[in-house]
Amino acid sequence: MSELAMPLSIAADHPAYAGHFPGRPILPGVVLLDAALHALAARASMQAGPVQLKSAKFLSPALPGEALTLHYMKSPAGGFRFEIRCGERGVASGAVVFSQERTA
């Protein structure tokens, strides 16, 4: 299967920026992963939890207002491999497998 992509929207005024870090805000990795997992779950018509995060790497910081794109493809293990990019710059990457529960 080929790689697919979709915008990953995180508001420039997200409350997590306020304390991470004062004077030079960057998006916490947990917020970035949460947004990516919810977007992938929606694409797969799956619930956002429980999931098995196989791997996660944070490659560069995501700053307030940056346009992020989630690139993903199905993995042979039944989950997804993903990369979050800001233009051509990699921000994070990983692999995830969702439970088999379907959303209503």
C-alpha positions in Angstrom: 0.0 0.0 0.0 1.2 3.5 -0.8 1.8 6.3 1.7 -1.2 8.5 2.5 -1.2 11.9 4.1 -3.5 14.3 6.0 -3.1 17.5 7.8 -2.7 17.2 11.6 -4.3 20.2 13.3 -3.0 21.4 16.6 -4.1 24.9 17.6 -1.3 27.4 18.0 -2.8 28.4 21.4 -3.1 24.8 22.7 -2.7 25.0 26.5 0.2 22.6 26.5 2.5 25.2 24.9 2.1 27.5 28.0 4.2 25.4 30.3 6.4 23.6 27.7 8.6 25.7 27.8 8.0 29.3 28.9 9.7 31.7 26.5 10.3 29.0 23.8 7.2 26.9 23.5 7.3 23.5 21.8 4.6 20.9 21.6 4.9 18.1 24.1 5.4 14.7 22.5 2.4 13.2 24.3 0.1 15.8 22.7 1.7 15.1 19.2 1.2 11.4 19.6 -2.3 11.8 20.9 -3.3 13.8 17.9 -1.7 11.3 15.5 -3.3 8.3 17.2 -6.8 9.9 17.1 -6.4 10.8 13.5 -5.2 7.2 12.6 -8.0 5.6 14.6 -10.6 7.8 12.8 -9.2 6.8 9.4 -9.3 3.1 10.4 -12.8 3.4 12.0 -11.3 2.2 15.2 -11.5 3.5 18.7 -8.5 5.6 19.9 -7.8 3.1 22.7 -6.4 0.7 23.6 -3.4 0.8 21.3 -0.1 -0.8 21.3 2.6 1.8 20.5 5.4 -0.3 18.9 7.8 2.6 18.5 8.0 6.4 18.7 10.8 8.7 17.8 10.8 12.5 18.3 13.0 14.0 15.6 12.6 17.8 15.9 10.3 20.2 17.9 6.9 21.3 16.7 6.4 25.0 17.3 3.1 26.9 17.7 1.4 27.5 14.4 3.5 25.1 12.3 1.6 23.2 9.7 2.0 19.5 10.4 1.2 16.6 8.1 0.6 13.1 9.2 2.0 10.6 6.6 1.0 7.0 7.2 0.7 3.5 5.7 -0.7 0.2 6.8 1.9 -2.1 8.3 2.1 -5.9 7.7 1.4 -6.4 11.4 -2.1 -4.9 11.0 -1.4 -1.4 12.3 0.2 1.7 10.9 3.6 3.2 10.4 3.5 7.0 10.6 5.6 10.1 10.3 4.7 13.6 11.3 6.3 16.3 9.1 6.5 20.0 9.0 7.2 20.5 5.3 10.1 18.2 4.6 11.3 18.2 8.2 10.5 15.1 10.2 9.0 15.9 13.6 8.1 12.4 14.8 7.7 8.8 13.6 6.5 5.5 14.9 4.4 2.4 14.6 1.1 1.5 16.2 -1.5 -1.3 16.4 -5.1 -0.7 17.4 -7.4 -3.0 19.2 -10.0 -4.7 17.1 -13.0 -2.9 18.7 -15.0 -1.0 16.1 -16.5 2.5 16.7 -20.3 2.8 16.7 
